[in-house]
Amino acid sequence: MSISRRDFITVSAAALAVPTTATALPTRPNSVRVEGNRFEPWIEVDSLAIQHNVRAIAARVGNRPILAVVKNNAYGLGLTTVGPILDRCDEIVELAVVKVDQALALRAAGVTKPILLMGHFDEEIGGGLAEHGISLAPFTDEAIRVLPLVAQRTDREISVHLYLDTGMSRLGLGYERAVPWIEQIARLDRVRVKGTFSGLTEADDFDPEQLRRLLDVAHQAERRGLDLGSLHLASSHALYHRPECFLDMVRPGLVLYGAHPAGAQEAGRAELRPAFRLRARVVRVERLEPGDSVSYGRNYVAERPTWIATLPVGHADGYPREAVNGCEVLVGDRTYPVIGAVSASHTILELGPEATVQVGDVATLLGPDSPEVHPNTVAERAEISVYDVLMHLSAGLPKVIADGSF
Ligand SMILES: Cc1ncc(COP(=O)(O)O)c(C=O)c1O
């Protein structure tokens, strides 16, 4: 059976159907309830921590409205788990994704706030999205032809955020050509410009120039009587470094989930709470004799009698391979170093001379419970980006909402 792209939109929305409240028990395979005796890895999401982070961000930006970025499965925490939580936050005016099926999945999850697709669309895709009340982010000359066709396909006015390129060279219409392009879009029937935005390169010496370029377009547009809607530029990094980029609205992702965009020393980390845990239970506790080795490559060889514990979670679940270079895992009230290698489905901990943990004990690999398992610490010790720590979490991990236990 061939499937048109229009069918694809309908099918993917149905396939992603999920419960309408964040606390309802999910029915999809990757959202099963985590029962008390589960050994395999799961993710706990703390809705109170997310709400706390949203309030902290709002306070930082003088209560400007927040466009919450939930791209890439809400940075690994689970789009349909996190979306409804953010939907209930007054400070958030809109949610943004970069993939069509994720925009539809948010709606199917019961999100009622506006949703923005910051990605490519054509007539069919745009029409399907507009029917679900999803805003579009035009960034091409072609959009001037396509938007009226999208409008024809739906009975609604189409909302757009104009996406400008001020130096990232990724998406966006080049700022030098923006004003006449905006003028043409402004003339289109049933197209409402809700916002205009660009992305910063987060390069210290270039961000001010990008701001200048965006403001220059805004001033020229204003002189021609064009309404750009809300102007937005700042994502997580700018919230801590570039107050001059806050403009009308801010557009953070990472900080919503309680991780900080740069290093541990950076101001502001303290005001955020990691809003998730990656957990699993110990499946094996064994004693090594001197000369016994651990995992692939015999990276670790015991020098003295040493107890070890195996966790059924590995890099295929999203725990970084590089964690073996100095990361620790919390079991009970102690942390233990990761040794040997993080394989696809297993991680091994060095317990020391005593068997201080038991099979069935809960291990926390990422979370707020100790500084060693804070996502920023894991990123620093593994020498990887903190974005990778979150976004590489496997979409298949079950999610459970743990309100306020963090
Ligand atoms: C266009 C755009 N805006 C905002 C964000 C949010 O970025 P951050 O997670 O650094 O806040 C992203 C994420 O990459 C993005 O692509």
The ligand as a MOL file (V3000), in Angstrom:
LIG
                    3D

  0  0  0     0  0            999 V3000
M  V30 BEGIN CTAB
M  V30 COUNTS 16 16 0 0 0
M  V30 BEGIN ATOM
M  V30 1 C 16.0980 27.3640 17.1570 0
M  V30 2 C 16.3500 26.8950 18.5480 0
M  V30 3 N 15.9980 27.6860 19.5620 0
M  V30 4 C 16.1890 27.3410 20.8440 0
M  V30 5 C 16.7900 26.1400 21.1860 0
M  V30 6 C 17.0090 25.8140 22.6340 0
M  V30 7 O 18.3740 25.7280 22.9090 0
M  V30 8 P 18.8970 25.4490 24.4010 0
M  V30 9 O 18.5840 24.0120 24.6780 0
M  V30 10 O 20.3540 25.6990 24.3280 0
M  V30 11 O 18.1760 26.3560 25.3080 0
M  V30 12 C 17.1830 25.2820 20.1570 0
M  V30 13 C 17.8480 24.0540 20.4930 0
M  V30 14 O 18.8350 23.6580 19.9150 0
M  V30 15 C 16.9530 25.6700 18.8010 0
M  V30 16 O 17.2930 24.8660 17.7930 0
M  V30 END ATOM
M  V30 BEGIN BOND
M  V30 1 1 1 2
M  V30 2 1 2 3
M  V30 3 2 2 15
M  V30 4 2 3 4
M  V30 5 1 4 5
M  V30 6 1 5 6
M  V30 7 2 5 12
M  V30 8 1 6 7
M  V30 9 1 7 8
M  V30 10 2 8 9
M  V30 11 1 8 10
M  V30 12 1 8 11
M  V30 13 1 12 13
M  V30 14 1 12 15
M  V30 15 2 13 14
M  V30 16 1 15 16
M  V30 END BOND
M  V30 END CTAB
M  END
